[in-house]
Amino acid sequence: LNDHGGDVTVTAGGASAGNGGAFKVVTGASTLSASGDASISTADSVRLNSGKIRLETGDGAIATGAIELAVGATFYGFGADVTITAGKTTASDATGGAVTIEAGAATSAAAAGTVDIGLNVASKVEIGRRDNSVMTRVNGLAETHTLKIGEHEQSGTMNKRLKVTTPEVQPPVLYPSAIWSFDVHVPGAKFHDQVAVSFGANLGDVTGRVTMTGHVIAADTVRVVLANPGHNERIETVATGSYDITCTAYN
């Protein structure tokens, strides 16, 4: 047999000037017990695919209707959960279903919608498997206010990382035991910051024995120090170039 089951279509009333009719389904209330459940599901299929469920609002000339999913408030107990789970498979050569959340497209990519999760009242936002066995990938620019790596009790929480690139600097010739320094304005730099300084060329003519350090000397100010160690008998010339300065702080 190749027959098909009959469809059921429920359509509210149309209108010419006013709004079209609404469609509402409400379960029964109870005075002393729980209200009735609402369930929408498709039937199982023993040979092919089961049917899909689609919720979609119509197109609009000015704006389209939104889709809202919300759980009611409770007066005495715990708040109810919202769970979205993709389909599982028992086939050894197949993958489980994916969950995709995508914002609305726009004519300009910069004007596309955003995806916001846990912005206002979430006490915790957790992403990724708890056994840390799979990769969690973040594309594009990832911005965070604090960062903790690892679960050790001594793992520090990073709460600041500043980076400044200086204009080109031309140090003087460094004689043995000579020390030369210059100060850099780094907005937000404070005492106790960990300062790292990098340079894009060799520190010295050939030997590279010139040492380079950096430290905060005042609020918003980092001092970069170049030194030709006393045991070095060579006169060193450091190339002209820019310096990258980073200031990192931990809780």
N, C-alpha and C positions, 0 to 999 in steps of 0.2 A: 504494500500500500504506500502511496505517496501523497496522502492527503495532508492538509494543513489545518491546525486549530483555528477557530474563529477569533478575531480581534475584539477588544472592548475599548471603545473610545468615549471619553466623557469630555464634553466641551461646554464651557459656560457661555452665556449669551453675549452676542456682539452688540455694538452700538455704533451710531454714526457721529454724534457730536460729543457724547459723554464717554466715560470710561467703560471698558468692557467689564463683563461680570467676573467676579472672583470665584475661585474654587477652593473650598475648605473641607478638610476631613479632620474631625475631632473625636477622640475616644471618649468613652463614658466616664463620668465623675462618680465618686463614692463618698458618702458622708463619714463612714467609719473605717474604710480600708483604702487600698491603693486605687488610683485611676487605671483605666485600661491601657494595655500596650498597643503600639502601632507597629506594624511590620510590613515591609515591602521586600519581596524576594522573587527570584525567578526559579522555575522548577529545575530539578536535576535532569541531566541528559546522560544516558548510559552508553551512547555511541558517538555523539558529536559534541559540539559546544553547547553549554547552557546559555540562556539569554542574558543580555546585558541590561543594566539599569542606567538611565541617562536623565540627569536633571539639567535643564537648559532654559534660559530665558530668551525671549525673542529679541530681534534687532529693533533698534529705536532710532528715529530721526535725530533726536537731541541727546537722549541718554537711554541706556538699557536698564532693565530691572536687575537688582543685585540678588545674590543667593546668600542667605544667612542661615547658619547652623548654630544654634545656641541651646544650652542646657539651663533649665529653670533653677531658681534659687531654692535652697533648703533652709528651714528655720531652726532645726535642732541637730541634724546629722551632718555628715561630711558631704562636700560637694561631689556631684556625679562626674564621672570621667567621660572623655571623648576619645574613642579608639578607632584608628583607621589602619586596617591590615590588608596588604595585598595578598593575592592568591598563592597558595602553596602547591607544590607538585610532588608526587611520589616517584616520578620517572627519574632514572639515574642519569639520563643524558639531557635533561631539561633544566631550566632555571626557574626560580620563583618569580612572581609578578613584581613589578617595580611600582614605586609611589613617586609621582611627579607632581610638583607644585610649581606653576609658572605664572608670572605676572602678565598683565595685559600688554599687548603690543601697541605701538604708536608709529606714526609716520616717521618720526625721528627716534632713533634708538635711545637718545638721552632722555626722551620724554616717556619712555615705557614705564609701566607701573613698578612698584617695589614689592618685595616679599618681606613682611615683618613677622617675627616670631617672639613672643614673650616680652613685649616692650614695656608694659605698664605694671603688671601685678605678679608676674611669674617669680617664684622664690628660687627656682633653679631651672636652667635650660641645659639639657643633656643631649649630645649628638654622638652617634657611633656606638659600636658594640662595647659592652662593659668589660669583656675579656681582652680588649685591645688586640684582637687577632686579625683585624682587617684595616685597610687604609681608609682614612677619612680625608677627602680631597677638597680643598678650597681654591677656587679659581679667582683670578683677578687680584685686586688689592684687598688684603685682610687687615682690618683695623681692630685693635683691642685696647682697652684701657689698662688692664693688668694681664700678666701672663705667668703661669706656673708650669714648669716642665718636670714631669716625674711625680711619683707619689711619696717620695721619701719625706719624712717629717722635717728635714733640714733643707728641702727644696725651697729656695727663695721665690718670692712673688715679685716679678718685675713690674714696676708701675710707671717707669719713664725710660724713654730712649730718645735722645736728641741727636741730631746730626747736622753739622755745619761744614761746608767746604770753603776754605779761605781763598781770597784772591792769590795770585802768584806771589811767592815770597822768595827773596834772594838773600840767603844767609851770607855772612862774611866768611872769609877763610878762617878755618879753625886750626890754630896751632896746638901742639900737644898740651893737654890739661886745660884747654880753653872751654868755656861754657858760654853759650849764647841762647837767649830766649826771646820770645815775642808773645804778646797777649792777644787773645781772640775773644770777641764778643759772642757768647753763646746764650741766647735768651732761655731762661729756665734752669741754667746750671746752678747747682748748690753744693755746699760742702757735703762730704760723704758720697758724692757721685763717683762711680767708677769711670775713669776717663781713658779712652783709647785713641791713639793718634796713628794715622797711616799716611804714607807718602808714596807717590808713584814712580820713584826712581831709587837708585842706589844711594845709600847714605855714606858718601865719601867717594873719592876718586875711583879706587879699584877695590880696596880692602873692605869697604863697608863697615868699618869699625865704629863709626860715629853712632852714639846711642841717642835715642829719642824718647822722651817721656812727656806726659801731660798731667796736669792736676788743676783743680779749682782753687783759685786764690781769693775770689770774692764772688758774691752773687752775680751770675750772668757773665763771668769772666773765667777763661781757661788759659793757663800759661803753658806754652810748648817750649821744652828745653832740649837743645842739642848740645852734646858734649863730645869732645875728643879725649878719650881716656888717657890718663897720665902715662900708662905703660906703652902707649902707642907713640912711636917716634916719628910718625909721618905728619906732614901738614895736610889736612883734609879740606877738600872743596865740595860742598853739598850743592847739587844742581838747583836751579831755580824751578819752582813749581808750587802747586797747590797742596794743601794738607786737609785731610778728612778727619774731623774730630767728632767723636761720639761720647755722649754722657749717659750712663745707665744707672738707675737707682732701683733698689729693692725694698720691700717692706721688712 
